[in-house]
């Protein structure tokens, strides 16, 4: 948004309970969302550090006479080391659950930004105008400019929350060591990644190209 608009220092009515509260600069509102996304990035970095353990050498559940030095394989593959318990290595999926939680939290944060974009772009607010590439018109009401990208991004967050719920439900009744049910973890993780790969560039483009209406903000 900073590249697209010279009005980030415009005073806008900060909202609590969706009612005008204290005046703030528009940049302050945008940076609130940036702070949330920055924490999501920190969570991903932290997850990557904690999950850098290789399961190779665990075999079915009790190790293997072939893989005598799992620490060497872990080092070759770029892990920090092997898993400490072979049963846990094949039977746990909390590293996948944690990853999907982080993506779900990011999806929720993007959904909250999308909701504010829907409000800001509405005629009732009129704070921003979305670029035509990130909005659509109505087939029967030509006066409308619908914030479809924001609405679709808001909806996609529900998919990732569903992926997280599916994983937690999958794990809750399983005994330790490997169970075939665990193969479902990949669908949830891949779907979360694919969803964000669509949503993130679309929202970034929408924010980068929006035009800010400073007068509308001052009026409120």
C-alpha positions as CSV (number, residue, x, y, z in Angstrom):
1,X,0.0,0.0,0.0
2,X,2.9,2.4,0.7
3,X,4.0,2.1,-2.9
4,X,0.5,2.7,-4.2
5,X,-0.7,5.7,-2.1
6,X,0.7,8.9,-0.7
7,X,-2.1,9.1,1.8
8,X,-0.9,6.7,4.5
9,X,-0.5,9.6,6.9
10,X,-4.1,10.5,6.5
11,X,-6.1,10.5,9.7
12,X,-8.7,7.8,9.8
13,X,-11.2,7.0,12.6
14,X,-9.9,4.1,14.5
15,X,-12.7,1.7,15.3
16,X,-13.7,-0.3,18.4
17,X,-16.9,-2.2,18.3
18,X,-17.1,-1.2,14.7
19,X,-17.8,2.4,15.8
20,X,-15.5,5.5,15.3
21,X,-13.3,5.7,18.3
22,X,-9.9,7.5,18.3
23,X,-8.3,9.0,15.2
24,X,-5.2,7.3,13.9
25,X,-3.2,7.5,10.7
26,X,-4.2,4.9,8.1
27,X,-0.7,3.4,8.1
28,X,-1.2,2.5,11.8
29,X,-4.3,0.4,10.8
30,X,-2.4,-1.3,8.0
31,X,0.6,-2.0,10.3
32,X,-1.7,-3.7,12.8
33,X,-2.3,-6.4,10.1
34,X,1.4,-6.5,9.3
35,X,2.2,-7.2,12.9
36,X,-0.1,-10.2,12.9
37,X,1.4,-11.6,9.8
38,X,4.9,-11.0,11.1
39,X,4.0,-13.2,14.1
40,X,2.8,-15.9,11.7
41,X,6.2,-15.8,10.0
42,X,7.9,-16.1,13.4
43,X,5.7,-19.2,14.1
44,X,6.8,-20.8,10.9
45,X,10.5,-20.2,11.7
46,X,10.0,-21.6,15.2
47,X,8.1,-24.6,13.8
48,X,10.9,-25.3,11.3
49,X,13.5,-25.3,14.1
50,X,11.4,-27.7,16.2
51,X,10.5,-30.0,13.4
52,X,14.0,-30.5,12.0
53,X,14.3,-34.1,13.1
54,X,14.7,-37.0,10.7
55,X,12.5,-40.2,11.1
56,X,14.9,-42.3,8.9
57,X,16.1,-45.4,10.7
58,X,12.9,-45.8,12.8
59,X,11.7,-48.5,10.3
60,X,8.3,-49.9,11.2
61,X,8.6,-48.9,14.9
62,X,11.7,-50.3,16.5
63,X,14.6,-49.3,14.3
64,X,16.5,-51.3,11.6
65,X,19.6,-53.3,11.4
66,X,20.3,-51.7,8.1
67,X,20.2,-48.0,9.2
68,X,22.8,-48.2,11.9
69,X,23.7,-44.5,11.8
70,X,20.5,-42.5,11.5
71,X,22.4,-39.4,12.6
72,X,24.5,-39.5,9.4
73,X,21.4,-39.7,7.2
74,X,19.9,-36.8,9.1
75,X,23.0,-34.7,8.6
76,X,23.1,-35.5,4.9
77,X,19.5,-34.5,4.5
78,X,19.9,-31.2,6.4
79,X,18.1,-32.2,9.6
80,X,19.4,-31.2,13.0
81,X,19.4,-34.8,14.0
82,X,17.3,-38.0,14.1
83,X,14.2,-38.5,16.1
84,X,15.0,-39.7,19.6
85,X,12.3,-42.3,19.9
86,X,11.5,-44.6,16.9
87,X,7.9,-45.3,18.0
88,X,7.2,-41.5,18.3
89,X,9.0,-41.0,14.9
90,X,6.5,-43.2,13.0
91,X,3.4,-42.6,15.2
92,X,3.3,-38.9,15.8
93,X,2.1,-36.2,13.5
94,X,2.1,-33.2,15.8
95,X,4.7,-31.6,13.6
96,X,2.1,-31.7,10.7
97,X,-0.7,-30.4,13.0
98,X,1.5,-27.6,14.2
99,X,2.4,-26.6,10.7
100,X,-1.3,-26.6,9.7
101,X,-2.2,-24.6,12.8
102,X,0.3,-21.9,11.7
103,X,-1.2,-21.8,8.2
104,X,-4.7,-21.7,9.7
105,X,-3.6,-18.8,12.0
106,X,-2.2,-17.0,9.0
107,X,-5.4,-17.7,7.1
108,X,-7.4,-16.2,10.0
109,X,-5.2,-13.1,10.0
110,X,-5.6,-12.7,6.2
111,X,-9.4,-13.2,6.7
112,X,-9.5,-10.3,9.2
113,X,-7.6,-8.1,6.7
114,X,-10.1,-9.1,4.0
115,X,-13.0,-8.3,6.2
116,X,-11.7,-4.8,6.8
117,X,-11.0,-4.4,3.0
118,X,-14.6,-5.3,2.3
119,X,-15.7,-2.6,4.8
120,X,-13.2,0.0,3.6
121,X,-14.2,-0.5,0.0
122,X,-18.0,-0.3,0.6
123,X,-19.9,2.8,-0.3
124,X,-20.7,3.3,3.4
125,X,-17.0,3.7,4.2
126,X,-15.5,4.7,0.9
127,X,-12.0,4.7,2.3
128,X,-10.4,2.8,-0.5
129,X,-11.1,1.9,-4.1
130,X,-9.9,-1.5,-5.3
131,X,-8.2,-1.9,-8.7
132,X,-10.4,-3.4,-11.3
133,X,-8.2,-6.4,-11.5
134,X,-9.1,-7.3,-7.9
135,X,-12.9,-6.6,-8.0
136,X,-15.8,-7.5,-10.2
137,X,-19.0,-5.7,-11.3
138,X,-22.5,-7.0,-11.0
139,X,-24.3,-8.5,-14.0
140,X,-27.5,-6.5,-13.2
141,X,-26.3,-3.6,-11.0
142,X,-23.6,-1.7,-12.8
143,X,-23.1,0.7,-10.0
144,X,-21.6,-2.0,-7.8
145,X,-17.9,-2.9,-7.6
146,X,-17.7,-6.1,-5.5
147,X,-14.5,-6.9,-3.5
148,X,-14.5,-10.5,-4.7
149,X,-10.8,-11.2,-4.0
150,X,-11.2,-10.2,-0.3
151,X,-14.4,-12.2,0.0
152,X,-12.8,-15.3,-1.6
153,X,-9.7,-15.0,0.7
154,X,-12.0,-14.7,3.7
155,X,-13.8,-17.9,2.6
156,X,-10.6,-19.8,1.9
157,X,-9.5,-19.4,5.5
158,X,-12.3,-21.8,6.4
159,X,-10.7,-24.5,4.3
160,X,-7.5,-24.4,6.3
161,X,-9.4,-24.4,9.6
162,X,-11.1,-27.5,8.3
163,X,-7.8,-29.1,7.5
164,X,-6.6,-28.4,11.0
165,X,-9.8,-29.8,12.5
166,X,-9.5,-33.0,10.3
167,X,-5.9,-33.6,11.5
168,X,-6.8,-33.2,15.2
169,X,-9.8,-35.5,14.8
170,X,-7.7,-38.0,13.0
171,X,-5.1,-38.2,15.8
172,X,-7.2,-38.2,18.9
173,X,-8.1,-41.9,19.0
174,X,-5.0,-43.5,17.5
175,X,-2.6,-45.7,19.5
176,X,1.1,-44.9,19.1
177,X,3.3,-46.4,16.4
178,X,2.2,-46.4,12.8
179,X,-1.5,-46.6,11.7
180,X,-2.7,-46.4,8.1
181,X,-5.0,-43.5,9.1
182,X,-1.9,-41.3,9.3
183,X,-1.6,-41.2,5.5
184,X,-4.4,-38.6,5.6
185,X,-2.0,-36.0,7.1
186,X,-0.6,-35.2,3.6
187,X,-3.9,-34.2,2.1
188,X,-4.4,-31.6,4.9
189,X,-0.9,-30.2,4.7
190,X,-0.8,-30.0,0.9
191,X,-4.3,-28.4,0.8
192,X,-3.2,-25.7,3.4
193,X,-0.1,-24.9,1.3
194,X,-2.0,-24.8,-2.0
195,X,-4.7,-22.5,-0.5
196,X,-2.2,-20.0,0.8
197,X,-0.2,-20.0,-2.5
198,X,-3.4,-18.7,-4.1
199,X,-4.5,-16.3,-1.4
200,X,-1.3,-14.6,-0.5
201,X,-0.4,-13.2,-3.9
202,X,-4.0,-12.2,-4.6
203,X,-4.3,-10.2,-1.3
204,X,-0.8,-8.7,-1.8
205,X,-1.8,-7.4,-5.2
206,X,-5.1,-6.1,-4.0
207,X,-3.5,-4.1,-1.2
208,X,-0.6,-2.9,-3.4
209,X,-2.9,-1.5,-6.1
210,X,-5.7,0.0,-3.9
211,X,-6.3,3.8,-4.0
212,X,-6.9,5.5,-0.7
213,X,-9.6,8.2,-0.3
214,X,-8.3,10.6,2.2
215,X,-11.3,12.9,2.1
216,X,-13.7,10.1,3.0
217,X,-11.5,9.3,6.1
218,X,-11.5,12.8,7.2
219,X,-15.3,13.1,6.9
220,X,-15.8,10.2,9.3
